[in-house]
Amino acid sequence: MRGHGKARGGIVGVTALGLLMAVTGRAGAADETGTPAAYVMAPGAQLVEGTAAKEGGPLLRPGPQTYKDSVRPGERRYYTVELDGGSSAYVSAVAAPRPGSTMGPRDGIEVALEAPDGTPCGGGRHRTFLSAGGAYPVADYAERVVRSGSPCASAGTYHFVLERGDATGGDGSPVPVELKYVTAPPDAGRPGVRGGGPSASGGTWSSQVPEMPDGPGTQITGGSGFHDAAEVAAGSWKDELRPGETRFYRVSVDAGRQLFARARFGAAPSGGPTARYVAGGVRLGLNNSARGYVMNRTTGYQGRPVTVSLATPPAAYANGVAIGDAVRGMRFAGWYYLQVSVSPKAGGTSAEVPVTLDVDVAAARPAGPDPKPAAGGAAAPVGGGPDGRLRVVGYAGVGTGSALLVGLAGWTLAARRRARRPGA
């Protein structure tokens, strides 16, 4: 069973790096030589070329269309977005290094949104390429969330800024990026909006993973990007990945429900340990409907079976303040995107590594001793409509589950220039 994205359209641009773009191809499959499959962008993604200065950056329009560009080490690129005076806005970037490449320890991307006068619309978001285990696709958004006292509240021409880190010690090639801009209604997140989560801010929820499905799994082929992520529900799903690959799966999470996922990686294709232990050799990641980062879990791999698990806060937790990546990332009800990755350094072979993905979506469980499992299926998706407007139903709350708020490894973009030069 596979979920298929709709064709994307948009403005037409140019780039000199077309051969480096990860464009459409057969999803979730390696070629005949055993080369791991690359990230595949949405069909119809339009080429644009970000500018080095704010003025003249290509216009990104809100809606279902996606755009594609590339970014070099230490490079900053600007794009133009028009914001009205009420809608919340989310502009995302997916950076997808070549499978099998090794990235520098300080390499990654940072995204930010700036008002016409240069005022930052919240803090910038930065993500590393997780080079310890191998280069994985990374994604996050910059946002303008409309609420009382929020910055960047007025309508106008804003600038989306994408910057890449220092590639020293790794692959210095341009990295393809996929861009998308979506909006949410201005009344999203207010008390009483249909589908909202628990009404009291500061409530508690359990981060303990309940008893998970542990069956042999239904065979499935994960997608090669967000647009073709395979749809999964509560249950067990069986796939195979070549070292260096990332597969995408989408699961619907209704308001007030928690997502629990577990990836059970099998033995290396050789049937024994790899030549060496790979730190961060396998990964289970999660992004929301707008491609915002929620969390990432990795563990070491040495060719023997290992398990990686994650548990989220409740989706669309009303009346709270988004603090931390996981709570901020779970502000939507709708599709959530699981990513399963195997390091290019793992296995020592091009043969596929078996993985079983166990999924459960359950009503939010209160924190406390020895919580009982609460299983349940997912309701129909609320976010990511065909018009590109997310139906956000609440802001995330703060609870004792904040103990699970673990971001990616700390790092600083060496090339980040906090003091903006005039016209740059």
N, C-alpha and C positions, 0 to 999 in steps of 0.2 A: 504494500500500500504506500503510495507516494502522493504528497501534496504538491500541486503545481502552482507556481506564481503566475500572475497575469503579465502580459507584455507591457514593458515600460516605454514611455516616449519622453520627449523633452526637447530642449534647444540643441542646436547643432554647434559643435565646436571642433577644434583641431588640436592635434598633438603629434609630436614627432616620434612618439614612443608607442605607436600602435601595436607593434609586434610584441611588446611587453605586456599588453593588456590581457588579463584572464577573461576572454570572451567565451561565448557559448560553445558547448561541446557536450559529449555524453557524460551525464552527471554520475558521480560516484564510481567511476571506472578508470583503471589505469590503462595505459596504452599497451601495445603488444610487446614492448621491450621491458615491461614491468615498472616503468617510471610512475611514481605516485601521481594521482590526479591533482591538478591545481584547482584553486578556488575559481568558480565559474560565476560571472556576473549575470544579471538579469538580461534576457533577450531584449534588444532594443535600447539598452543603456547608451546614452548619448555621450560622445566625446566632448570634453571641455578642457580648457587649459587655464588653470588658476594663474593669477598674476602675482608678481613680486611686490606690487604696491596695491593699496586699497582701491584706488581709482581704476575703473575699467575691468574689475573682476567679472567673470561670466555670471549671468543671472541663473540661479537655481530656483525653480518654481515648485511650490508645494503640490503634492498629489502623488499618484502612483508611479510616476516616472523616476528612473534612476539615472545617474551620470557617472562617468568614469574619467580618471586622470591618472597621473603617476607623480611620485614625489621622490626627490633625491636626498641623500643624507644632508642634514643641516638646512634644508630648504624650507621656506615658509611660502605658502600659497594662499591667496585671497579669492573669495567668491562672494557674490552679492546676493542678498535675500531681502525681499520686501515683507515687512511685518505690519499687520494692522494694529489697532489699538486695543484689541481684546483677546485674540486667540493665543494660546500657548503654542510655542514653536520648538521643534526638535530637528536639528540638522546633524546628520550622522556621517561618519566615514568608516569604511571597512578597508583596512590595509592588509594585503595578502602577499607576503613574500613567496618567492619561488619555493615549491616543496623540496625539501632536502637541503636548503641553504642554511648556513649558520650566520646568525646576526650578532652584531656587537652587543656587549652587555648593557650599554646605555642607549641602544637603538630602540625606536618605537615611534609612536605618533602622539601628538597633542592636538586637541581640538578646542576652539573657543568661539564665542559669539560676541561681537562688539557693536555698540550703538553707533549712530552716525558721528557722535562727538568723541568716539574712542572709549567710552565707558564700558568696562567688561560686564556682560550679562551673567554674573555668577563666575565661579572659578573655572579655569580650564581643566579639561579632563585628559590625562595622559595614560597610555597603555604601552607596555613593553612587548617585544616580540618573543619573550620567554626563551631566550637563546640557550639556556642551560639544557633544555631537552630538545630543542629544535624550533624552527620558526613556524609559528601558527598564525592563521588569520586573526586579527584583533579588530574590535569595533567598539565605538562609543559615540555619544552625541554631545553637542553643546545645546543648551536650552534657554528659552525665555518662558518661564512659568508665570502665568498671570495670577497674582494674589495681592492682597493688601500690602503696600509698601515695597513691592518687588521692583528691582531696577529695570530699566529698559522697557517701561510700560507704554511709551508713546509709539504711534505709527511712524514708519519711516524706512529709509534704506539702511540696512544693517550689513555687517561683514562677517562671514564665516571664515575662520582662520584655521588652516591645517599646517602643522609643522612636524617635520621628522627629526629624530634625534641623531646622535653621533654614531656613525657606523664603524668606528675604529675597532679593529679586532674581528670584523665580520664582513658580510657581503655589502659592498657599496653600490650595488646596482639600483636603479630606480625601482620603487615598489609600486605596483598597481593599486589604485584606490577606487572604491565604489562609494558614491555620494548620494544621499537622499534627504529630502526635506518634507516633513509632515507637520500638520497642525492639529490642535485639539480645541474643542469648543471653549468659549470663555467661562461658562458656568461649570466646567468640569472640576470636581474635587470639593464642591460645596456640600454641606450636609443635606441629605434628602435626595440627592441625585440618584436615579434608579441604579441599583446594582452596587451601591456603596458597601464597604466593609463595616466592621464594628465601629460604632459611633464614638466611642470614648478614646481620646488620644491617651497615650501612655499605658494602654492595655498591654497584657502580656501574652506571649504565644510561645509554644514549645519548638525548639530547634532540634529535638531528638527525632531521628529517623524512625518511623514506625516499622513494623514488620512488613518487609517488601515482598512483592512477587518473586518467586525463585524458580520458575519453570524453565524448560529448555529454550523457550523463546520462539516467536513466530519470525520466519525469515523476512528480512526487509533490506532494502538498499538505501542508505542515507543519501541525502542530497549533497551537492558540491558547493552550495552557497545558500544564502537566505531565501532566494527566490524559488528554489526547488526543494526546500527542506521536506523530508518525508514526514507525513503526519502520523503521530503515535498517540495512543491513549493509555489508560492504566493497563498494565500487563508487562510482559517480557518480550523483547525484540532482539533478534539475532542478526548480526552483520559481521563483515570482515573488512579490515583496513590494512593497506600496505604501510610500512613505515614511511612517515612523512606526510600521510594523508590526514585530512580532517573531514568528517561527515557531519551533516546538519539534519536535525529532526525538530519538528515543531509540535507543541502540545498546548491545548487550550486550557487556560486557568481562569476560572470565574472569580468575581470579587469575593473576598473573604476566605478564599481557599489557599492552601499551601501546596507547593510542588515539591515532591521528593523524587530523586533520581539516583540511580546507582549504575555504574558501568563496571562490568566484570570482564577484565581482560584475561584471555587465555594464555597458554604457553606459547613461546616463540615458535615460529614455523620449523625450526631445526629440531624441536622436541626437547631442548635442554636450555641451560642458561646462555645468555649472550656472552660475548667475549668480556664485557665489562658492564658494571652497573651504570645506568643512565639516570641521573637526577632529573626529576620532572619528565620521565620518559613516556608517561601516559597522562591524559588530561580529560577532564569533563568540565565544560564551560557553559554559561547561560547568558543570553541577552533577551531583552524584552521586545515588545511589538514595534518600537521605534528604533530598534537595534542598539539601545543603550545597554551598557555593561551592568550585569547583576552580580555575578561572582565567577570565580575560576578555581578549580581544584586540580591539583596534580599530585603525583606520587612517583617514586622511583620504580624502575623496571629493570629486571635482569633475566627476562625470558621465562619467569615463573608466573603463575596466575596471581593477579593483584586486583584490588577493588578500589574504586574511587566513588565517593558519595557526596551529595549535596542536599540541603534542605533550605527552603526559602521562607521569608516572612510571608504573611497573608498578602494576597494581591489586593490592590486598591484599598488600603487600610485608611479609612476616612479620618479627617480632622487632625491629623498629626503633622509633624514636621519631618521632612525627609533628611535624615542624618545617616551618612554612610552609604556605600555603594549598593549593598543588598536592599536596604529599605528604599532608597531613592529609586532603584531599578524596578522594584515591584509596585510602582504606583499605578500601573495599568491593569485592567482586566482584558484578556485577549490571548493572542498567540505569544508563546515564549519559545525561544530557540535554543535547544541543547546542541552542543558541539562535542564530538568525541574525536580525540586526536591520538596518534601514535608517533613518537619521535622518529625522525629519520635515522637516528643513531641506534634505535632499538631493533633487535632481531637479527641484525647482521645479514639480512637477506631481503630480497624483493618479494618473497612470498607473504601472504596475508596473515594478519594476527586476528584470531577470533575474538569477538566482543559481544557480550549480552547486555543490553540496556534495559534495566528495570525501572518502570515509571509508576508513580501513584500521585493522584491529586485528591487531597482530603480537606474536609472542613477544618478551619483553623482550630488547633487544640491549645487549651490553656497551659501555661507553664506550670510545672509541679513535679513532685516525685512520681516515678514509675507511670508515666502517661500511657494510656491505652491506645493502641493503633486505631486510627479512624480512616478507613478506606473509602474511596468513592471515585466516580468517574468525573470527567470534566464537562462543563456545560458548553454551549455553543460560544464561539469566540465573540468578544465584544469589540476589540480593537482592530485597527488596520482595515478600514472599509475601502471600497474601490475608489472613493474620491480622495483618498490619502489623508482623511481627517480621523485622528484617533478619538475613540469615545472613552476618554479618561473618566474614571468614576470616583476617584478619591486620592488623596495624598497619603503616603505611607506614615504609619505611626511608629512610636519609639517604645520598645518593650525589652524584657529581659532577653529576648532572642537576639539582641544586638551583639551578644557574644560571638555570633557566627559571622559578624561583619569583617571578613578578612579580604582585603584587596590583593592585587598583584604585588609582586616583589617591589619594594621601594626603590625608586630611581629618580633621577633628575635629568631632564633633557639638557645636555651640555650646550646645545646650540640655541636654547631658548633665550630670547632677548626680551627681558621684561620691560625695559624702557623702549617704547615704540619710537622709532625715528619719524619725523614729519614726513607724511606721504609714503611711509613704508609699513 
